[in-house]
Amino acid sequence: MQIPLIYRKTEQELICKADRLAFPIQDDIPVMLADEARKLTPEEIERLR
């Protein structure tokens, strides 16, 4: 099963709800490395529901 990513244009991030990570977009290229992603806060996770 694939879970779609959520694009946050103003933050320049792709959000993965399943992994609770926000992947940065640099120079119009998504950086899809877990080491480069930031963990979502509990508040952000709640807003995504």
mmCIF entry with sequence, helices, sheets and N, C-alpha, C, O atoms, coordinates in Angstrom:
data_MODEL
# 
_entry.id   MODEL 
# 
_entity.id                         1 
_entity.type                       polymer 
_entity.pdbx_number_of_molecules   1 
# 
_entity_poly.entity_id                      1 
_entity_poly.type                           'polypeptide(L)' 
_entity_poly.nstd_linkage                   no 
_entity_poly.nstd_monomer                   no 
_entity_poly.pdbx_seq_one_letter_code       MQIPLIYRKTEQELICKADRLAFPIQDDIPVMLADEARKLTPEEIERLR 
_entity_poly.pdbx_seq_one_letter_code_can   MQIPLIYRKTEQELICKADRLAFPIQDDIPVMLADEARKLTPEEIERLR 
_entity_poly.pdbx_strand_id                 A 
# 
loop_
_entity_poly_seq.entity_id 
_entity_poly_seq.num 
_entity_poly_seq.mon_id 
_entity_poly_seq.hetero 
1 1  MET n 
1 2  GLN n 
1 3  ILE n 
1 4  PRO n 
1 5  LEU n 
1 6  ILE n 
1 7  TYR n 
1 8  ARG n 
1 9  LYS n 
1 10 THR n 
1 11 GLU n 
1 12 GLN n 
1 13 GLU n 
1 14 LEU n 
1 15 ILE n 
1 16 CYS n 
1 17 LYS n 
1 18 ALA n 
1 19 ASP n 
1 20 ARG n 
1 21 LEU n 
1 22 ALA n 
1 23 PHE n 
1 24 PRO n 
1 25 ILE n 
1 26 GLN n 
1 27 ASP n 
1 28 ASP n 
1 29 ILE n 
1 30 PRO n 
1 31 VAL n 
1 32 MET n 
1 33 LEU n 
1 34 ALA n 
1 35 ASP n 
1 36 GLU n 
1 37 ALA n 
1 38 ARG n 
1 39 LYS n 
1 40 LEU n 
1 41 THR n 
1 42 PRO n 
1 43 GLU n 
1 44 GLU n 
1 45 ILE n 
1 46 GLU n 
1 47 ARG n 
1 48 LEU n 
1 49 ARG n 
# 
_struct_asym.id          A 
_struct_asym.entity_id   1 
# 
loop_
_struct_conf.conf_type_id 
_struct_conf.id 
_struct_conf.pdbx_PDB_helix_id 
_struct_conf.beg_label_comp_id 
_struct_conf.beg_label_asym_id 
_struct_conf.beg_label_seq_id 
_struct_conf.pdbx_beg_PDB_ins_code 
_struct_conf.end_label_comp_id 
_struct_conf.end_label_asym_id 
_struct_conf.end_label_seq_id 
_struct_conf.pdbx_end_PDB_ins_code 
_struct_conf.beg_auth_comp_id 
_struct_conf.beg_auth_asym_id 
_struct_conf.beg_auth_seq_id 
_struct_conf.end_auth_comp_id 
_struct_conf.end_auth_asym_id 
_struct_conf.end_auth_seq_id 
_struct_conf.pdbx_PDB_helix_class 
_struct_conf.details 
_struct_conf.pdbx_PDB_helix_length 
HELX_P HELX_P1 AA1 ALA A 34 ? GLU A 36 ? ALA A 34 GLU A 36 5 ? 3 
HELX_P HELX_P2 AA2 PRO A 42 ? LEU A 48 ? PRO A 42 LEU A 48 1 ? 7 
# 
_struct_conf_type.id          HELX_P 
_struct_conf_type.criteria    ? 
_struct_conf_type.reference   ? 
# 
loop_
_struct_sheet.id 
_struct_sheet.type 
_struct_sheet.number_strands 
_struct_sheet.details 
AA1 ? 4 ? 
AA2 ? 4 ? 
# 
loop_
_struct_sheet_order.sheet_id 
_struct_sheet_order.range_id_1 
_struct_sheet_order.range_id_2 
_struct_sheet_order.offset 
_struct_sheet_order.sense 
AA1 1 2 ? anti-parallel 
AA1 2 3 ? anti-parallel 
AA1 3 4 ? anti-parallel 
AA2 1 2 ? anti-parallel 
AA2 2 3 ? anti-parallel 
AA2 3 4 ? anti-parallel 
# 
loop_
_struct_sheet_range.sheet_id 
_struct_sheet_range.id 
_struct_sheet_range.beg_label_comp_id 
_struct_sheet_range.beg_label_asym_id 
_struct_sheet_range.beg_label_seq_id 
_struct_sheet_range.pdbx_beg_PDB_ins_code 
_struct_sheet_range.end_label_comp_id 
_struct_sheet_range.end_label_asym_id 
_struct_sheet_range.end_label_seq_id 
_struct_sheet_range.pdbx_end_PDB_ins_code 
_struct_sheet_range.beg_auth_comp_id 
_struct_sheet_range.beg_auth_asym_id 
_struct_sheet_range.beg_auth_seq_id 
_struct_sheet_range.end_auth_comp_id 
_struct_sheet_range.end_auth_asym_id 
_struct_sheet_range.end_auth_seq_id 
AA1 1 ILE A 6  ? ARG A 8  ? ILE A 6  ARG A 8  
AA1 2 GLU A 13 ? CYS A 16 ? GLU A 13 CYS A 16 
AA1 3 LEU A 21 ? GLN A 26 ? LEU A 21 GLN A 26 
AA1 4 ILE A 29 ? PRO A 30 ? ILE A 29 PRO A 30 
AA2 1 ILE A 6  ? ARG A 8  ? ILE A 6  ARG A 8  
AA2 2 GLU A 13 ? CYS A 16 ? GLU A 13 CYS A 16 
AA2 3 LEU A 21 ? GLN A 26 ? LEU A 21 GLN A 26 
AA2 4 ARG A 38 ? LYS A 39 ? ARG A 38 LYS A 39 
# 
loop_
_atom_site.group_PDB 
_atom_site.id 
_atom_site.type_symbol 
_atom_site.label_atom_id 
_atom_site.label_alt_id 
_atom_site.label_comp_id 
_atom_site.label_asym_id 
_atom_site.label_entity_id 
_atom_site.label_seq_id 
_atom_site.pdbx_PDB_ins_code 
_atom_site.Cartn_x 
_atom_site.Cartn_y 
_atom_site.Cartn_z 
_atom_site.occupancy 
_atom_site.B_iso_or_equiv 
_atom_site.pdbx_formal_charge 
_atom_site.auth_seq_id 
_atom_site.auth_comp_id 
_atom_site.auth_asym_id 
_atom_site.auth_atom_id 
_atom_site.pdbx_PDB_model_num 
ATOM 1   N N  . MET A 1 1  ? 0.840  -1.185 0.000  1.00 0.00 ? 1  MET A N  1 
ATOM 2   C CA . MET A 1 1  ? 0.000  0.000  0.000  1.00 0.00 ? 1  MET A CA 1 
ATOM 3   C C  . MET A 1 1  ? 0.879  1.240  0.000  1.00 0.00 ? 1  MET A C  1 
ATOM 4   O O  . MET A 1 1  ? 1.802  1.357  0.806  1.00 0.00 ? 1  MET A O  1 
ATOM 5   N N  . GLN A 1 2  ? 0.594  2.149  -0.891 1.00 0.00 ? 2  GLN A N  1 
ATOM 6   C CA . GLN A 1 2  ? 1.346  3.391  -0.956 1.00 0.00 ? 2  GLN A CA 1 
ATOM 7   C C  . GLN A 1 2  ? 0.570  4.503  -0.277 1.00 0.00 ? 2  GLN A C  1 
ATOM 8   O O  . GLN A 1 2  ? -0.641 4.631  -0.459 1.00 0.00 ? 2  GLN A O  1 
ATOM 9   N N  . ILE A 1 3  ? 1.269  5.296  0.498  1.00 0.00 ? 3  ILE A N  1 
ATOM 10  C CA . ILE A 1 3  ? 0.666  6.446  1.163  1.00 0.00 ? 3  ILE A CA 1 
ATOM 11  C C  . ILE A 1 3  ? 1.199  7.693  0.480  1.00 0.00 ? 3  ILE A C  1 
ATOM 12  O O  . ILE A 1 3  ? 2.412  7.886  0.408  1.00 0.00 ? 3  ILE A O  1 
ATOM 13  N N  . PRO A 1 4  ? 0.304  8.551  -0.027 1.00 0.00 ? 4  PRO A N  1 
ATOM 14  C CA . PRO A 1 4  ? 0.771  9.746  -0.731 1.00 0.00 ? 4  PRO A CA 1 
ATOM 15  C C  . PRO A 1 4  ? 1.449  10.737 0.214  1.00 0.00 ? 4  PRO A C  1 
ATOM 16  O O  . PRO A 1 4  ? 1.129  10.814 1.400  1.00 0.00 ? 4  PRO A O  1 
ATOM 17  N N  . LEU A 1 5  ? 2.377  11.478 -0.338 1.00 0.00 ? 5  LEU A N  1 
ATOM 18  C CA . LEU A 1 5  ? 3.034  12.537 0.413  1.00 0.00 ? 5  LEU A CA 1 
ATOM 19  C C  . LEU A 1 5  ? 2.215  13.814 0.310  1.00 0.00 ? 5  LEU A C  1 
ATOM 20  O O  . LEU A 1 5  ? 1.483  14.023 -0.658 1.00 0.00 ? 5  LEU A O  1 
ATOM 21  N N  . ILE A 1 6  ? 2.347  14.656 1.311  1.00 0.00 ? 6  ILE A N  1 
ATOM 22  C CA . ILE A 1 6  ? 1.655  15.938 1.330  1.00 0.00 ? 6  ILE A CA 1 
ATOM 23  C C  . ILE A 1 6  ? 2.675  17.025 1.027  1.00 0.00 ? 6  ILE A C  1 
ATOM 24  O O  . ILE A 1 6  ? 3.710  17.124 1.685  1.00 0.00 ? 6  ILE A O  1 
ATOM 25  N N  . TYR A 1 7  ? 2.370  17.834 0.028  1.00 0.00 ? 7  TYR A N  1 
ATOM 26  C CA . TYR A 1 7  ? 3.269  18.910 -0.380 1.00 0.00 ? 7  TYR A CA 1 
ATOM 27  C C  . TYR A 1 7  ? 2.927  20.181 0.370  1.00 0.00 ? 7  TYR A C  1 
ATOM 28  O O  . TYR A 1 7  ? 1.794  20.657 0.307  1.00 0.00 ? 7  TYR A O  1 
ATOM 29  N N  . ARG A 1 8  ? 3.895  20.732 1.076  1.00 0.00 ? 8  ARG A N  1 
ATOM 30  C CA . ARG A 1 8  ? 3.739  22.021 1.752  1.00 0.00 ? 8  ARG A CA 1 
ATOM 31  C C  . ARG A 1 8  ? 4.597  23.034 1.000  1.00 0.00 ? 8  ARG A C  1 
ATOM 32  O O  . ARG A 1 8  ? 5.814  23.102 1.170  1.00 0.00 ? 8  ARG A O  1 
ATOM 33  N N  . LYS A 1 9  ? 3.927  23.808 0.174  1.00 0.00 ? 9  LYS A N  1 
ATOM 34  C CA . LYS A 1 9  ? 4.642  24.726 -0.721 1.00 0.00 ? 9  LYS A CA 1 
ATOM 35  C C  . LYS A 1 9  ? 5.421  25.789 0.046  1.00 0.00 ? 9  LYS A C  1 
ATOM 36  O O  . LYS A 1 9  ? 6.600  26.009 -0.231 1.00 0.00 ? 9  LYS A O  1 
ATOM 37  N N  . THR A 1 10 ? 4.778  26.451 1.004  1.00 0.00 ? 10 THR A N  1 
ATOM 38  C CA . THR A 1 10 ? 5.451  27.555 1.707  1.00 0.00 ? 10 THR A CA 1 
ATOM 39  C C  . THR A 1 10 ? 6.628  27.071 2.544  1.00 0.00 ? 10 THR A C  1 
ATOM 40  O O  . THR A 1 10 ? 7.624  27.781 2.693  1.00 0.00 ? 10 THR A O  1 
ATOM 41  N N  . GLU A 1 11 ? 6.513  25.855 3.094  1.00 0.00 ? 11 GLU A N  1 
ATOM 42  C CA . GLU A 1 11 ? 7.610  25.302 3.893  1.00 0.00 ? 11 GLU A CA 1 
ATOM 43  C C  . GLU A 1 11 ? 8.647  24.574 3.042  1.00 0.00 ? 11 GLU A C  1 
ATOM 44  O O  . GLU A 1 11 ? 9.724  24.228 3.527  1.00 0.00 ? 11 GLU A O  1 
ATOM 45  N N  . GLN A 1 12 ? 8.316  24.342 1.760  1.00 0.00 ? 12 GLN A N  1 
ATOM 46  C CA . GLN A 1 12 ? 9.176  23.584 0.852  1.00 0.00 ? 12 GLN A CA 1 
ATOM 47  C C  . GLN A 1 12 ? 9.527  22.222 1.451  1.00 0.00 ? 12 GLN A C  1 
ATOM 48  O O  . GLN A 1 12 ? 10.693 21.867 1.622  1.00 0.00 ? 12 GLN A O  1 
ATOM 49  N N  . GLU A 1 13 ? 8.446  21.466 1.767  1.00 0.00 ? 13 GLU A N  1 
ATOM 50  C CA . GLU A 1 13 ? 8.596  20.146 2.373  1.00 0.00 ? 13 GLU A CA 1 
ATOM 51  C C  . GLU A 1 13 ? 7.590  19.176 1.779  1.00 0.00 ? 13 GLU A C  1 
ATOM 52  O O  . GLU A 1 13 ? 6.526  19.566 1.300  1.00 0.00 ? 13 GLU A O  1 
ATOM 53  N N  . LEU A 1 14 ? 7.957  17.900 1.824  1.00 0.00 ? 14 LEU A N  1 
ATOM 54  C CA . LEU A 1 14 ? 7.037  16.811 1.546  1.00 0.00 ? 14 LEU A CA 1 
ATOM 55  C C  . LEU A 1 14 ? 6.838  16.066 2.862  1.00 0.00 ? 14 LEU A C  1 
ATOM 56  O O  . LEU A 1 14 ? 7.804  15.663 3.509  1.00 0.00 ? 14 LEU A O  1 
ATOM 57  N N  . ILE A 1 15 ? 5.575  15.886 3.252  1.00 0.00 ? 15 ILE A N  1 
ATOM 58  C CA . ILE A 1 15 ? 5.247  15.274 4.528  1.00 0.00 ? 15 ILE A CA 1 
ATOM 59  C C  . ILE A 1 15 ? 4.837  13.820 4.308  1.00 0.00 ? 15 ILE A C  1 
ATOM 60  O O  . ILE A 1 15 ? 3.998  13.516 3.461  1.00 0.00 ? 15 ILE A O  1 
ATOM 61  N N  . CYS A 1 16 ? 5.444  12.935 5.084  1.00 0.00 ? 16 CYS A N  1 
ATOM 62  C CA . CYS A 1 16 ? 5.054  11.525 5.085  1.00 0.00 ? 16 CYS A CA 1 
ATOM 63  C C  . CYS A 1 16 ? 4.371  11.249 6.424  1.00 0.00 ? 16 CYS A C  1 
ATOM 64  O O  . CYS A 1 16 ? 5.015  11.204 7.472  1.00 0.00 ? 16 CYS A O  1 
ATOM 65  N N  . LYS A 1 17 ? 3.042  11.065 6.362  1.00 0.00 ? 17 LYS A N  1 
ATOM 66  C CA . LYS A 1 17 ? 2.288  10.812 7.591  1.00 0.00 ? 17 LYS A CA 1 
ATOM 67  C C  . LYS A 1 17 ? 2.674  9.478  8.214  1.00 0.00 ? 17 LYS A C  1 
ATOM 68  O O  . LYS A 1 17 ? 2.727  9.362  9.438  1.00 0.00 ? 17 LYS A O  1 
ATOM 69  N N  . ALA A 1 18 ? 2.942  8.477  7.396  1.00 0.00 ? 18 ALA A N  1 
ATOM 70  C CA . ALA A 1 18 ? 3.261  7.142  7.914  1.00 0.00 ? 18 ALA A CA 1 
ATOM 71  C C  . ALA A 1 18 ? 4.549  7.145  8.731  1.00 0.00 ? 18 ALA A C  1 
ATOM 72  O O  . ALA A 1 18 ? 4.627  6.516  9.786  1.00 0.00 ? 18 ALA A O  1 
ATOM 73  N N  . ASP A 1 19 ? 5.552  7.855  8.235  1.00 0.00 ? 19 ASP A N  1 
ATOM 74  C CA . ASP A 1 19 ? 6.848  7.895  8.929  1.00 0.00 ? 19 ASP A CA 1 
ATOM 75  C C  . ASP A 1 19 ? 6.962  9.076  9.885  1.00 0.00 ? 19 ASP A C  1 
ATOM 76  O O  . ASP A 1 19 ? 7.901  9.160  10.678 1.00 0.00 ? 19 ASP A O  1 
ATOM 77  N N  . ARG A 1 20 ? 6.001  9.980  9.801  1.00 0.00 ? 20 ARG A N  1 
ATOM 78  C CA . ARG A 1 20 ? 5.997  11.194 10.633 1.00 0.00 ? 20 ARG A CA 1 
ATOM 79  C C  . ARG A 1 20 ? 7.256  12.028 10.420 1.00 0.00 ? 20 ARG A C  1 
ATOM 80  O O  . ARG A 1 20 ? 7.897  12.499 11.360 1.00 0.00 ? 20 ARG A O  1 
ATOM 81  N N  . LEU A 1 21 ? 7.584  12.189 9.114  1.00 0.00 ? 21 LEU A N  1 
ATOM 82  C CA . LEU A 1 21 ? 8.769  12.938 8.723  1.00 0.00 ? 21 LEU A CA 1 
ATOM 83  C C  . LEU A 1 21 ? 8.405  14.011 7.706  1.00 0.00 ? 21 LEU A C  1 
ATOM 84  O O  . LEU A 1 21 ? 7.449  13.874 6.942  1.00 0.00 ? 21 LEU A O  1 
ATOM 85  N N  . ALA A 1 22 ? 9.198  15.088 7.717  1.00 0.00 ? 22 ALA A N  1 
ATOM 86  C CA . ALA A 1 22 ? 9.075  16.154 6.730  1.00 0.00 ? 22 ALA A CA 1 
ATOM 87  C C  . ALA A 1 22 ? 10.383 16.203 5.948  1.00 0.00 ? 22 ALA A C  1 
ATOM 88  O O  . ALA A 1 22 ? 11.444 16.492 6.501  1.00 0.00 ? 22 ALA A O  1 
ATOM 89  N N  . PHE A 1 23 ? 10.287 15.918 4.663  1.00 0.00 ? 23 PHE A N  1 
ATOM 90  C CA . PHE A 1 23 ? 11.463 15.901 3.799  1.00 0.00 ? 23 PHE A CA 1 
ATOM 91  C C  . PHE A 1 23 ? 11.630 17.264 3.133  1.00 0.00 ? 23 PHE A C  1 
ATOM 92  O O  . PHE A 1 23 ? 10.669 17.799 2.581  1.00 0.00 ? 23 PHE A O  1 
ATOM 93  N N  . PRO A 1 24 ? 12.829 17.830 3.176  1.00 0.00 ? 24 PRO A N  1 
ATOM 94  C CA . PRO A 1 24 ? 13.031 19.147 2.572  1.00 0.00 ? 24 PRO A CA 1 
ATOM 95  C C  . PRO A 1 24 ? 13.077 19.084 1.048  1.00 0.00 ? 24 PRO A C  1 
ATOM 96  O O  . PRO A 1 24 ? 13.409 18.057 0.456  1.00 0.00 ? 24 PRO A O  1 
ATOM 97  N N  . ILE A 1 25 ? 12.735 20.210 0.437  1.00 0.00 ? 25 ILE A N  1 
ATOM 98  C CA . ILE A 1 25 ? 12.873 20.380 -1.010 1.00 0.00 ? 25 ILE A CA 1 
ATOM 99  C C  . ILE A 1 25 ? 13.912 21.473 -1.201 1.00 0.00 ? 25 ILE A C  1 
ATOM 100 O O  . ILE A 1 25 ? 13.726 22.608 -0.761 1.00 0.00 ? 25 ILE A O  1 
ATOM 101 N N  . GLN A 1 26 ? 15.010 21.117 -1.862 1.00 0.00 ? 26 GLN A N  1 
ATOM 102 C CA . GLN A 1 26 ? 16.107 22.065 -2.075 1.00 0.00 ? 26 GLN A CA 1 
ATOM 103 C C  . GLN A 1 26 ? 16.347 22.221 -3.568 1.00 0.00 ? 26 GLN A C  1 
ATOM 104 O O  . GLN A 1 26 ? 16.556 21.239 -4.280 1.00 0.00 ? 26 GLN A O  1 
ATOM 105 N N  . ASP A 1 27 ? 16.317 23.457 -4.036 1.00 0.00 ? 27 ASP A N  1 
ATOM 106 C CA . ASP A 1 27 ? 16.501 23.740 -5.463 1.00 0.00 ? 27 ASP A CA 1 
ATOM 107 C C  . ASP A 1 27 ? 15.523 22.942 -6.320 1.00 0.00 ? 27 ASP A C  1 
ATOM 108 O O  . ASP A 1 27 ? 15.889 22.409 -7.368 1.00 0.00 ? 27 ASP A O  1 
ATOM 109 N N  . ASP A 1 28 ? 14.274 22.867 -5.862 1.00 0.00 ? 28 ASP A N  1 
ATOM 110 C CA . ASP A 1 28 ? 13.187 22.153 -6.548 1.00 0.00 ? 28 ASP A CA 1 
ATOM 111 C C  . ASP A 1 28 ? 13.381 20.642 -6.599 1.00 0.00 ? 28 ASP A C  1 
ATOM 112 O O  . ASP A 1 28 ? 12.733 19.967 -7.398 1.00 0.00 ? 28 ASP A O  1 
ATOM 113 N N  . ILE A 1 29 ? 14.259 20.100 -5.763 1.00 0.00 ? 29 ILE A N  1 
ATOM 114 C CA . ILE A 1 29 ? 14.512 18.663 -5.730 1.00 0.00 ? 29 ILE A CA 1 
ATOM 115 C C  . ILE A 1 29 ? 14.214 18.146 -4.325 1.00 0.00 ? 29 ILE A C  1 
ATOM 116 O O  . ILE A 1 29 ? 14.815 18.614 -3.358 1.00 0.00 ? 29 ILE A O  1 
ATOM 117 N N  . PRO A 1 30 ? 13.290 17.182 -4.195 1.00 0.00 ? 30 PRO A N  1 
ATOM 118 C CA . PRO A 1 30 ? 13.020 16.604 -2.883 1.00 0.00 ? 30 PRO A CA 1 
ATOM 119 C C  . PRO A 1 30 ? 14.215 15.782 -2.394 1.00 0.00 ? 30 PRO A C  1 
ATOM 120 O O  . PRO A 1 30 ? 14.773 14.971 -3.133 1.00 0.00 ? 30 PRO A O  1 
ATOM 121 N N  . VAL A 1 31 ? 14.589 16.006 -1.158 1.00 0.00 ? 31 VAL A N  1 
ATOM 122 C CA . VAL A 1 31 ? 15.672 15.242 -0.535 1.00 0.00 ? 31 VAL A CA 1 
ATOM 123 C C  . VAL A 1 31 ? 15.003 14.159 0.308  1.00 0.00 ? 31 VAL A C  1 
ATOM 124 O O  . VAL A 1 31 ? 14.592 14.409 1.441  1.00 0.00 ? 31 VAL A O  1 
ATOM 125 N N  . MET A 1 32 ? 14.900 12.962 -0.252 1.00 0.00 ? 32 MET A N  1 
ATOM 126 C CA . MET A 1 32 ? 14.135 11.881 0.362  1.00 0.00 ? 32 MET A CA 1 
ATOM 127 C C  . MET A 1 32 ? 15.020 10.953 1.199  1.00 0.00 ? 32 MET A C  1 
ATOM 128 O O  . MET A 1 32 ? 14.910 9.730  1.112  1.00 0.00 ? 32 MET A O  1 
ATOM 129 N N  . LEU A 1 33 ? 15.880 11.538 1.995  1.00 0.00 ? 33 LEU A N  1 
ATOM 130 C CA . LEU A 1 33 ? 16.755 10.777 2.886  1.00 0.00 ? 33 LEU A CA 1 
ATOM 131 C C  . LEU A 1 33 ? 16.279 10.980 4.317  1.00 0.00 ? 33 LEU A C  1 
ATOM 132 O O  . LEU A 1 33 ? 16.105 12.116 4.760  1.00 0.00 ? 33 LEU A O  1 
ATOM 133 N N  . ALA A 1 34 ? 16.071 9.894  5.034  1.00 0.00 ? 34 ALA A N  1 
ATOM 134 C CA . ALA A 1 34 ? 15.584 9.992  6.417  1.00 0.00 ? 34 ALA A CA 1 
ATOM 135 C C  . ALA A 1 34 ? 16.524 10.830 7.278  1.00 0.00 ? 34 ALA A C  1 
ATOM 136 O O  . ALA A 1 34 ? 16.073 11.542 8.176  1.00 0.00 ? 34 ALA A O  1 
ATOM 137 N N  . ASP A 1 35 ? 17.825 10.749 7.011  1.00 0.00 ? 35 ASP A N  1 
ATOM 138 C CA . ASP A 1 35 ? 18.797 11.523 7.795  1.00 0.00 ? 35 ASP A CA 1 
ATOM 139 C C  . ASP A 1 35 ? 18.648 13.026 7.582  1.00 0.00 ? 35 ASP A C  1 
ATOM 140 O O  . ASP A 1 35 ? 19.036 13.812 8.446  1.00 0.00 ? 35 ASP A O  1 
ATOM 141 N N  . GLU A 1 36 ? 18.093 13.433 6.445  1.00 0.00 ? 36 GLU A N  1 
ATOM 142 C CA . GLU A 1 36 ? 17.918 14.851 6.131  1.00 0.00 ? 36 GLU A CA 1 
ATOM 143 C C  . GLU A 1 36 ? 16.533 15.372 6.534  1.00 0.00 ? 36 GLU A C  1 
ATOM 144 O O  . GLU A 1 36 ? 16.308 16.582 6.559  1.00 0.00 ? 36 GLU A O  1 
ATOM 145 N N  . ALA A 1 37 ? 15.619 14.470 6.844  1.00 0.00 ? 37 ALA A N  1 
ATOM 146 C CA . ALA A 1 37 ? 14.254 14.856 7.197  1.00 0.00 ? 37 ALA A CA 1 
ATOM 147 C C  . ALA A 1 37 ? 14.189 15.285 8.666  1.00 0.00 ? 37 ALA A C  1 
ATOM 148 O O  . ALA A 1 37 ? 15.040 14.936 9.483  1.00 0.00 ? 37 ALA A O  1 
ATOM 149 N N  . ARG A 1 38 ? 13.147 16.052 8.959  1.00 0.00 ? 38 ARG A N  1 
ATOM 150 C CA . ARG A 1 38 ? 12.913 16.415 10.353 1.00 0.00 ? 38 ARG A CA 1 
ATOM 151 C C  . ARG A 1 38 ? 11.689 15.658 10.847 1.00 0.00 ? 38 ARG A C  1 
ATOM 152 O O  . ARG A 1 38 ? 10.786 15.341 10.073 1.00 0.00 ? 38 ARG A O  1 
ATOM 153 N N  . LYS A 1 39 ? 11.670 15.377 12.127 1.00 0.00 ? 39 LYS A N  1 
ATOM 154 C CA . LYS A 1 39 ? 10.523 14.686 12.716 1.00 0.00 ? 39 LYS A CA 1 
ATOM 155 C C  . LYS A 1 39 ? 9.396  15.688 12.926 1.00 0.00 ? 39 LYS A C  1 
ATOM 156 O O  . LYS A 1 39 ? 9.621  16.823 13.347 1.00 0.00 ? 39 LYS A O  1 
ATOM 157 N N  . LEU A 1 40 ? 8.189  15.247 12.627 1.00 0.00 ? 40 LEU A N  1 
ATOM 158 C CA . LEU A 1 40 ? 7.027  16.094 12.850 1.00 0.00 ? 40 LEU A CA 1 
ATOM 159 C C  . LEU A 1 40 ? 6.741  16.193 14.346 1.00 0.00 ? 40 LEU A C  1 
ATOM 160 O O  . LEU A 1 40 ? 6.935  15.233 15.092 1.00 0.00 ? 40 LEU A O  1 
ATOM 161 N N  . THR A 1 41 ? 6.284  17.349 14.766 1.00 0.00 ? 41 THR A N  1 
ATOM 162 C CA . THR A 1 41 ? 5.917  17.542 16.165 1.00 0.00 ? 41 THR A CA 1 
ATOM 163 C C  . THR A 1 41 ? 4.560  16.888 16.408 1.00 0.00 ? 41 THR A C  1 
ATOM 164 O O  . THR A 1 41 ? 3.810  16.662 15.458 1.00 0.00 ? 41 THR A O  1 
ATOM 165 N N  . PRO A 1 42 ? 4.232  16.583 17.653 1.00 0.00 ? 42 PRO A N  1 
ATOM 166 C CA . PRO A 1 42 ? 2.904  16.025 17.942 1.00 0.00 ? 42 PRO A CA 1 
ATOM 167 C C  . PRO A 1 42 ? 1.769  16.935 17.450 1.00 0.00 ? 42 PRO A C  1 
ATOM 168 O O  . PRO A 1 42 ? 0.727  16.440 17.019 1.00 0.00 ? 42 PRO A O  1 
ATOM 169 N N  . GLU A 1 43 ? 1.961  18.250 17.508 1.00 0.00 ? 43 GLU A N  1 
ATOM 170 C CA . GLU A 1 43 ? 0.944  19.178 17.035 1.00 0.00 ? 43 GLU A CA 1 
ATOM 171 C C  . GLU A 1 43 ? 0.745  19.067 15.525 1.00 0.00 ? 43 GLU A C  1 
ATOM 172 O O  . GLU A 1 43 ? -0.384 19.106 15.036 1.00 0.00 ? 43 GLU A O  1 
ATOM 173 N N  . GLU A 1 44 ? 1.847  18.930 14.793 1.00 0.00 ? 44 GLU A N  1 
ATOM 174 C CA . GLU A 1 44 ? 1.747  18.789 13.333 1.00 0.00 ? 44 GLU A CA 1 
ATOM 175 C C  . GLU A 1 44 ? 1.043  17.485 12.967 1.00 0.00 ? 44 GLU A C  1 
ATOM 176 O O  . GLU A 1 44 ? 0.220  17.450 12.053 1.00 0.00 ? 44 GLU A O  1 
ATOM 177 N N  . ILE A 1 45 ? 1.369  16.423 13.681 1.00 0.00 ? 45 ILE A N  1 
ATOM 178 C CA . ILE A 1 45 ? 0.745  15.130 13.410 1.00 0.00 ? 45 ILE A CA 1 
ATOM 179 C C  . ILE A 1 45 ? -0.759 15.220 13.654 1.00 0.00 ? 45 ILE A C  1 
ATOM 180 O O  . ILE A 1 45 ? -1.545 14.692 12.867 1.00 0.00 ? 45 ILE A O  1 
ATOM 181 N N  . GLU A 1 46 ? -1.158 15.870 14.716 1.00 0.00 ? 46 GLU A N  1 
ATOM 182 C CA . GLU A 1 46 ? -2.575 16.029 15.034 1.00 0.00 ? 46 GLU A CA 1 
ATOM 183 C C  . GLU A 1 46 ? -3.312 16.812 13.951 1.00 0.00 ? 46 GLU A C  1 
ATOM 184 O O  . GLU A 1 46 ? -4.437 16.466 13.590 1.00 0.00 ? 46 GLU A O  1 
ATOM 185 N N  . ARG A 1 47 ? -2.684 17.863 13.433 1.00 0.00 ? 47 ARG A N  1 
ATOM 186 C CA . ARG A 1 47 ? -3.315 18.665 12.371 1.00 0.00 ? 47 ARG A CA 1 
ATOM 187 C C  . ARG A 1 47 ? -3.483 17.894 11.076 1.00 0.00 ? 47 ARG A C  1 
ATOM 188 O O  . ARG A 1 47 ? -4.364 18.217 10.279 1.00 0.00 ? 47 ARG A O  1 
ATOM 189 N N  . LEU A 1 48 ? -2.661 16.882 10.850 1.00 0.00 ? 48 LEU A N  1 
ATOM 190 C CA . LEU A 1 48 ? -2.731 16.102 9.618  1.00 0.00 ? 48 LEU A CA 1 
ATOM 191 C C  . LEU A 1 48 ? -3.864 15.078 9.635  1.00 0.00 ? 48 LEU A C  1 
ATOM 192 O O  . LEU A 1 48 ? -4.193 14.515 8.591  1.00 0.00 ? 48 LEU A O  1 
ATOM 193 N N  . ARG A 1 49 ? -4.451 14.831 10.764 1.00 0.00 ? 49 ARG A N  1 
ATOM 194 C CA . ARG A 1 49 ? -5.515 13.828 10.871 1.00 0.00 ? 49 ARG A CA 1 
ATOM 195 C C  . ARG A 1 49 ? -6.796 14.301 10.276 1.00 0.00 ? 49 ARG A C  1 
ATOM 196 O O  . ARG A 1 49 ? -7.788 13.572 10.287 1.00 0.00 ? 49 ARG A O  1 
# 
